[in-house]
Amino acid sequence: MPYPSEHAARIEAPDDFATFRRKNSAFGPGIDVIFGVKDGAALVQSIRFDAKDYTAKQARAWLRKHRYDPLEFAPATGRQTRRNPSNPARDRYTSAHWGKVPAWARKVEHPEIPERRHLVQMGELLVLQYRDPPSRRLYDLAFRPGHAHLAFLPDESERLVVLLAPEDQAKAAKMVAKLDVPWEHLDDVAEHVGGRQADYTCPDVMVRCLGRFTRVVYRTDKEGDGESDYVHRMGEEGGIEPMLCVDARGDVYIAGGSYRVPDRGIIH
C-alpha cells in the first residue's frame, strides 16, 4: 500500500495469514476482496476499490455503510510506472507486483516463448490442480518451492506459461506417457475448449490432456504485502476453464480458457 489504480482498505494484518486468495468483484463491480486463509477459514484481509469506479470518498462511505473499520486505508496514487518500450516485460513485472522492481532476469527455453521474447514471472509455482474427465476427481500437481515458476506473456494474449525444473519435467513426461488418451495438437485442444485464449496461435506441439485446469497456487513477493501464497480458481467468475496438457518432453501447457492477467491478478 498504496497502489496506483486501487483504493486499499486493510481489514486484517497480512502477517496473520500464510495464504491469500483474491476474488474480483466479490462485493460488486469494482470491489475486489483479498481473503486470508488461516486454520482452513477464509477471512476478509483487504478490500480493493477500482479507482475508475470509486473515489476515495465513495470507498470510505462504502466501508462505513457495510461496517468495516479498516486498520489502514490508502487512496489510489494515480501514479503509473513509466513504460519502457524496450523492455515491456520489466514494466509489467513491476506493475503486477505493485511497484516491486525485478531483482533478476534469466534466459529460458520453452516452446511457448518465441525467439527474443520475454516472460513476466508471477511467482514460484506450488500447485496446479486439474479435474480428471472420467471420474471428475480433483488432482494436485505439487512442486517444491523454487523448482517451478508461473509466468505469462506480456502481449495481448497474456497467456500463462509453466516453467518446470528438469527433474519435474522428467516426472511429467513419464506421467503423460502412461496416459491412455490420444495425442492431440495443442491448437486443436484450445479451439475445442474455447474462450479468448483460443483466438491466439499455440506452439506446434502434440499433447495429451490431463483434464480441466481448476486451481493454481503460487508464491510471490508484492510490494506492501510481502511474500505470500496466492490461490486462483480458474473460471470462478463464470469463465471457461482451460485444459491442462503435457507434451512428450514433459512441458506443461494451459490450453484455451477465458482468463486474462491484468495487474490485479488472474481474472476470467
N, C-alpha and C positions, 0 to 999 in steps of 0.2 A: 504494500500500500504506500502511496496512491497509484492509480493506473490511468493511462491516457484516455480511455473511452468508456470507463465504468465508474460509477459511484459505488464505493465498497463499504458495507456495514459488517464489521467483525462482531459476531454474536458470541462465539466461544474462542478461547485461545487455541491456535493451531498446534501448540506443543502438547495439548491433551490428547491428540489423535495420531495414529500411525498411518491411516489410510484415508483418502479423500475420494469423493465421487461428485462430479459436477452434473447437475441436471438443468439443462437450458429451458427457460420459460416455465420453470416449475411452479412459480407463483403468478403466472400470467405472462403475456407477451412483454419481452424486455426485462423480465425479472428472473435472473438465474440464481440457483442455490448451490452452494458447495456444502455437501454433507460430510461430516467427520464420522468415521466408524470406530467405535470403541466397545469392546466386550460384545460384539455382534449386533450392537444397536447403532442406527444411523441418526445423528443429531445435526441440526442446522448449525453449521460452523460460521458461514458467511453468506450474505445476500448481496448480489451484484445487480446494479441497475444500469441498463444501457443508456448512455448519455444522450443518444439520439432520441430516446423516448421519454426520458425523465430529466428534469433539472434537479440539482442537489436539494432544493427546497421541496420539490414534489416527492423525492425519495425519502427525505426525513419525515414528511407528512404521512407517507405510506407506512413507515415503520411505527410511528405513533399510533396510527389507526389500528394496526394489527398487533399492537402491544409488544413490539420488540424494542428492547433497550440495549443498543449495541455498546460493546466495550470501546469501540472506536469507529468513527465514521470519516471517510476520506472522499471528498468530491473528486470527480474526474479532473485531471490536469489539463486535458485537451492537447497536450504536447505529444506528438508522434515522433518515433525515431526517424531521423533524416535518412532517406533511402540512398543507397549506394548502388548505382546501376551496374557497376562492375562485379558486385557480389551480393545479389539479392538473397541468397541463402543465409548469409550472415545477418542481414536485416530481419529476415523472417524469424530466425532463431531468437534474436533479441526481443522482438515484439511478442513472440509466442511465449517467451519466458519472462514477460512483464518487465523488461528493461535489463535483464541479465545478459552480458556480453559473452559469447562463446569463448571458452578457455583454450580450445584446441580444434584442429581440423585434420582429417586424415583421408587418404585415398582408399576407396573400397571398390571392389569389382562385384557387380551384380547385374543380371540381365535387365532389371528394371531401370538401370541408370545408363542413359545414352552417353557416348563419349564426351568428356569435358563438361558433364553436367554435375550439379551439386545436389546434395540432400540436406534436409534440415532434421536434426535429431530431436525427437520428442523426449526420449529418456531411455533408461535401461529397461528392457522388456523382461517382465517377470512371468506373465501368464497369457496364453492365448487359449480361449475356450471355444469349443465348437459343439454343434448338435449333430449326432450321428443320424443320418436319414432313416434307416430302417427302424431303429429302436427309439429314436428321439431322446436318447440319453445324452447328458452333457459330459464332455471330457475336457480335461485341462492339459495343455502342454506347458509344463513349468520349466523355467530356466533359472540358472544361478545368476545372482546379481553380477553385472559386468560381462556376462558371456553372450548376451543378445541385446539388440537395440531395435527400437521402433523409431522410424523416421518417415518423412513424407517429401514428395517432390514439390518444390516451391514454384509450381506453374499453375495453370488454370485447373488442372485435374486435381491437384492436392492428393494424389494417390498415396496411400500408406505403403510403406516398404519395410519388410522384416529382414534384419541382418543377423545371421547366426554365426557363432564361433564354429571352427572346423569340426570339433567333436559333436556339437549339437546338429550340425548339418549332416554328418555321417549317420547319426541316430535317425534323423528324419528320412534319409534315403533308405535305410533298412526297413523302417516302418512302412513307407509307401510301397516298397517292393512286395510286401506281403498282402497288400490290399487286393481284394477280389472285386475290383471295379475297373471299368475301361479307362484307357488313356484318352484324354481329350485335349484339343487345342485350347490354350488359355483364353483366346479371343472368343471362341465358341461358348465357353463357360460363362464369361462375363455377359455376353449377349443373352444367354438363357436366364441368368439371374436378373438382369435389367438394372434400372437405376441410372443416375447421372454418370457413374463411373464406366458404364458400358459404352458411353459415347467416345471414349478415348482408346487409342490403339494399345494393345497389350504386347509384351515381348513374344517373340515367335518361339514358344516352348510348348511341349506336351506335358500335361499334368494329370494327376489323379486327385479327386476331390475327397477331402476328409468329411466335410459337412458344412452347415451354415455357421459362419463366424458370429458368435453371440456376445463375447466379452473380452476385453483386454485390460491388463493391469500393467502399468509401467511406473518407474520411479524417476523423479527428476527434481531439480532444484530451481524453483521460480523465485524471482526477486520478491521479497516480502513474506513468502510462505515457507522458505527453507526446503530441505529435502523431504519429499512426501511421496507416498504411493497414490496414484490416481487410477480410478476404475471407470471405464466407459462401457456401457451396454450398447451394442450395435442395434440400430433400428428401434430404439426405445421411444422415439417421438413419432412413430408411425412410418418410419422409413424402411427401405428394403435392406434386409441383412445380406452382407456379402457372402461369398463362398471361400472357405479356406482350402487352399490347394498346395500340393507339393510336387516338384518335378523329380526326375531320376537322380539328380545330383544332391537333392536334399534342400534345395532352395524353396522357401515358403512364399506363396503369393496370396493376395487378397483380391478376389475377382468380383467385379460388379459392385452393386450396392449404391445407396443414395447419399452416402456420407460426404462431408466436406471437413476441412481442417482450418478454420479461421483461428485467430489468435486466442480465442477463449477456449479452444479445445475441439474435440471431435463432435460434430453435430450431424443430424440427419434431416 
